[in-house]
Amino acid sequence: MLELKDVNTYYGNIHALKGISLTVNDGEIVTLIGSNGAGKSTTLRTIQGLIKPRSGSVVLDGVELQKLPAHEVATLGVAQSPEGRMIFPRMTVLENLEMGAYVRRDLSSFQNDLEHAFTLFPRLKERISQKGGTLSGGEQQMLAMARAMMAKPKILLLDEPSMGLAPILVELIFDIIKKLNQEGTTILLVEQNALMALSIAHRGYVLQTGEVVLADKAEKLLKDPMVQKTYLGVE
């Protein structure tokens, strides 16, 4: 479904992504793991069209995305739940979810999709009229994910969904990610909690200073000595 081929992205003179190539197949959860500054979020921003690569290609279902503005990329089926959640704090929960559906051409199933979001995130239904900025961190993360799902994306980009959350909420968020995938959503997951990410992913890529240094099935990466030592805390 999605292929990045030899992508080079810069911030000014800083070479952030150095020839990254990766694929995400229809129906998969693929995770990117790596330390801070490895290029994980930059990869998602490049896919989304928020940053333009200097070279290389980003292809979704045969359509090249790298030259398109971000709003056109969104209409083609790429939705992101960004790092830091980035919800609209002065809008209600419902208004945030309506904004998620803004790029959709067909709104006939909007109500059904809204009810589905509330089934996945019942806490949001309880807070439907509450301003986004007054929600707890966990509720804001739920809202960011639900807002992205309201776009009915071909691929869902999740950037650090567990960041800053209590362990019990982390488990809840990852259970929901698994459920979304089981329902047919293709997911590219950026996550510092490598153990949780690899436990639900089909495949994974390990990024270091803007380069892919390992790529394999998730269960094999969990057993890889370098991954265990560097990202799982196994001596």
N, C-alpha and C positions, 0 to 999 in steps of 0.2 A: 504493500500500500504506500509506504513512505520510504524514500531512499535519499540519503545524503551521500554525495560522491565527491571526495577530495575537496572538502569545504575549508576555505581559509577566511577567517573573520578577524578583523582588526578593531581595536579601540585607538584611534589616532595611529601612533607608531607601534603600539603594543600588539603583538601577534597572538591573539587570544585562542583561536582554533587553527590548528596546524595540520591541514589535510585530513580532516575527519571524514570517515566513511562509515555509514551504518544503515541498517534496514529495519523496518518494522512491518511485519506481515499482518494481514487482516486477522483480527481476533486475538492478537497477542497482547501480553503485557511485557514490554521491554523496559529494563531499568538502566539508568546511567548512574554509576557510583563513582565517587572520587572525593578528595578533600576540597576545602574551600579554595577557590581560584583555579580549579581544574578545568573549568570551561563548561560545566553542566548547564547552568542557567543560560549562558551565552548560546549554547546549542539550541535550546528551546526558543530563545529570542530570534535566532537566525531562521529557524523553521517558520516562526510566526510572521516574519517579515519586519520585525521591529529593528533589526540590524541587517544590513545588506552585506553578504560575503563579497570579498574582492575577487574570489575565483571559486570554482566548483559549482555543483548543482544541488538543488533541493527539489525533489519530484514527488508529487502526491497523485497517485492514480494516473500517471502519465502526463501530468500538467506540471510544468516548471514554475516553482514559486519564487525563486530568488530575485526575480526582477519586478515582482508585483508588490504594491503597497499592502500594508498589514490588513486594512479593512477588506481588501479583495481576497486575501488569504483566508480570512475568517469566513467569507461567504462560500469558499470552496470546501469548508468542512474541517477547519482546524480551530479548536477552542482550547484555551489555557486557563488553568487555575494557578495564578502566579505566586511566586514567593512573596510572603508578606500579606497574602490574601487579596489586598487591593480592592476590597468591596467599596461601594459608594456609601460612606458613613451617614450621610444626611437623608438617604433614601430608606424606605421601609424594606423589610425582607421581600415583600411581594414586588415592590418596584425594582429591586435588584434582580429578581428572577425574570421580570419582564424585560429588563435591559439585556439579559442573557439571550433572549429570543429575538432580539432586534434584527439580527442579520438573516433570519429565516425568511424564505420566500413564501412558504406555506405555513400558515398559522392555524390551520383547521384542527390540528391535534394539540394545540397549545394547552387547553384545559386538562387533557389527559396526561400530558407531560408534566404539568404542574402537580397534579395529584400523585404521579409517580415519584416526583422529587420529594413530596411530603411523606410518601411511604418509606423512601430510603432515609429521609432525615425528618422524623416526626417532630423533633425539637423546633424545626423551622416553622412548622404549621402552628405551633403554640405561640410563636413569636411573629406571626405574619404581618402585624401592623407596627411592629417595633422598629425603630431606626437601627440600621446596620451597625453604626458606631457604638451602640449601647450593648451589643452582644458580647458574650465571653469570647476568648480566643478560639476555643473549640467550635463554638457556634458560628463564628466568622469563617472558619475553615470549611465547615459544612456548607455555608452559604456560597463561598467562592466556588466550591466543587459543583453545587447544584446549579449555580448561575451558568457555569460552563456547559453543563449537561443540557440546559434549556436551549442551547444552540443546535441540538441534535447533531453533534460533530461526527465526522468520519473517524477522526482521531482526537483523543483527549490528552493534552499535555498537562502533567501534574508536577509542579515545582515545589519541592520540600513540603508536602502536605502535613508532615508530622512535626514540623518545627515549632518549638515552644509549647507543645501540648503535654499534658500529664499522661503517664503510661497507659492508663485505662482508656483515654480518648484516642491515643495512638492506635491501640488495638481495634477500636471501633472504626476509625477512619480506614484502616487497612482491610477490615472486613467488608466495608462498603466498596472499596476499590475492587476487591475480588468479585463482589456481587455484580458490579457494573460490567466487569469483563465477562462474567458468566452470561450476562444478558446480551452480550454481543458488542460491547464497546471496546475498541482498540485503544490501548493506553501506552504512552511513553512517559515513564515515571523517573523523575530526578529526586534522589533521596539520600541524605547523609546516613540514615539508619540502614546500613547495608544489609544487616541480618534480616530485618523486616522486609526490605525491598526484594531481596533474593528469595525469600521464602514464598512470595506470591508471584514472582515473575516467571515467564517462560525462558527468557534469555536476558543476558546482561552485557554491558560494555563498561570497562573500567577506564576512566579518564585520568590522565596525569599531565599537568601543565599544557593543556590544549591538545593532547594526543591520545588516541585509543591505544592502550598498552595491552589490553586483554579483552577478548570477546568469546563468549561460550554460552552453553546452556546454564541456567541459573544454578541447578544442582551441582554442576561441575565447578562453577565459580565458588560456591560455598565450601568446597573441599580444597580449593587451590591454596597452597601455602602462603603465597604473597598476599592474597585477599584476606586470609585468616589472620595473618600477622598485622597487616596495615589497617584493615577496616573492621575486623571482627574482634580484635583484642585478644586473639589466641596466641600464646607464646610458643 
